[in-house]
Amino acid sequence: MKNFDELIQIVQKDPQKKKVVVVAAHDEHTLEGINRAYENGIIVPVLIGDKAKIKSIIKKEGFSFLEAEIIDISDDIEAAYTAVRMIRERKADFIMKGKLQTADLLKQVVNKEYGLKASEVMSHVGLFEIPGCDKLMVITDGGMLPYPDVKQKAGIIENALMVLKKLGYNMPKVAALAAAEVVNPKMKESMDAAELKKMNQEGTLTGCIVEGPISYDLMISKEAAKIKGYESPVTGDTDILLTPDMTTGNLLAKSLMYSAGAKMAGIIVGAVVPIVLVSRGASSEEKFFSIVLAAAVCE
C-alpha cells in the first residue's frame, strides 16, 4: 500500500459503514476528523459528551452529521465506561478518544471485570506515509509501553502484524532498530533485537521476517547497506519499524511528521476493538487518517 488515498479507497469499498463511539466528543478537532470520515462514507458516529457543546460545535462548523446520536454525559469516567459497555453490547465497532485524559479512557478499557483487553500487550501502531518512500510503514510502539522487555516487544510486533495482515500484507518485514547493526552487551536494545531475530528464525515469532539489530540508515537505504556490506531482505523494504522504547518511537514519529512532512494514522491495538487515541495536539487530518485505519482493521 503506497499511500493513505489507497487505504481510504479500500475502506470505502466496504458496503457496511463502521460505527465509531467517540468519548468526550465536545472537541472541535475531533469532530472535524469525524465529519471528514462521515462525508467520505466511512463511519457512522455515536457521540458521548456534553450535548450542548457538541451541538454548538456542529452548528458553528456546519458539519454534516446533524442527525448523529448524541449521548449526553459530561463526566469523563462515565463517558468512557459507556463507550466500553457499547462495545461489549456490540452497539459500536471501535472507540475514539475525544477531549479527556488518556488514562481515564484506558482505565475503563483494561478493567478486569468489564474491560476490552484481548491480549497481554496493548500497543500503539502508527502507520506513516513518508515523502520519498514508496509504501506506507508502521512505527511501533510510540505511545503505550515506556520500556518494553523482549516478551513485550514480541507482542508489539504481533499487534503490528495483525494490523498489516488485515490490510492485505503477506509476510511483513520487521526492522528491530538500534544505533548500530552489531550486538553490544552494553546496549540492551541490540540484545533484544538479536533475541527477536532468533525467535523468528526458530519459529517462535512467525508470520514475518525479523532483522536486527539494524540501524535506521541500513533499514531505509539499500545503498547504505551495500556500502557497509550488510545483506538482508529487510534493507530498503521494511514494513514495520520496531523502536527500542516509547520515547524513541515518539521522537522518530514526530521528527518525520514535523521535519519531513510525513502523514500519520495511529491506533491502539490489543483490545477487542481498535482505539483511535491521538495526541491532543494532533491535526484533524491525523485524526481522520486514524479513523480510516481503525475502520479498515476492525471486524
Stockholm file with secondary structure:
# STOCKHOLM 1.0

chainA/1-299         MKNFDELIQIVQKDPQKKKVVVVAAHDEHTLEGINRAYENGIIVPVLIGDKAKIKSIIKKEGFSFLEAEIIDISDDIEAAYTAVRMIRERKADFIMKGKLQTADLLKQVVNKEYGLKASEVMSHVGLFEIPGCDKLMVITDGGMLPYPDVKQKAGIIENALMVLKKLGYNMPKVAALAAAEVVNPKMKESMDAAELKKMNQEGTLTGCIVEGPISYDLMISKEAAKIKGYESPVTGDTDILLTPDMTTGNLLAKSLMYSAGAKMAGIIVGAVVPIVLVSRGASSEEKFFSIVLAAAVCE
#=GR chainA/1-299 SS CCSHHHHHHHHHTCSSCEEEEEETCCCHHHHHHHHHHHHTTCEEEEEEECHHHHHHHHHHHTCSCTTCEEEECCCHHHHHHHHHHHHHTTSCSEEEECSSCHHHHHHHHTCTTTCCBCSSCCEEEEEEECTTCSSCEEEECSSSCSSCCHHHHHHHHHHHHHHHHHTTCSSCEEEEECSSSSCCTTCHHHHHHHHHHHHHHHTSSCSSEEEEEECHHHHHCHHHHHHHTCCCTTTTCCSEEECSSHHHHHHHHHHHHHHHCCEEEEEEESBSSCEECCCTTCCHHHHHHHHHHHHHHCC
#=GC SS_cons         CCSHHHHHHHHHTCSSCEEEEEETCCCHHHHHHHHHHHHTTCEEEEEEECHHHHHHHHHHHTCSCTTCEEEECCCHHHHHHHHHHHHHTTSCSEEEECSSCHHHHHHHHTCTTTCCBCSSCCEEEEEEECTTCSSCEEEECSSSCSSCCHHHHHHHHHHHHHHHHHTTCSSCEEEEECSSSSCCTTCHHHHHHHHHHHHHHHTSSCSSEEEEEECHHHHHCHHHHHHHTCCCTTTTCCSEEECSSHHHHHHHHHHHHHHHCCEEEEEEESBSSCEECCCTTCCHHHHHHHHHHHHHHCC
//
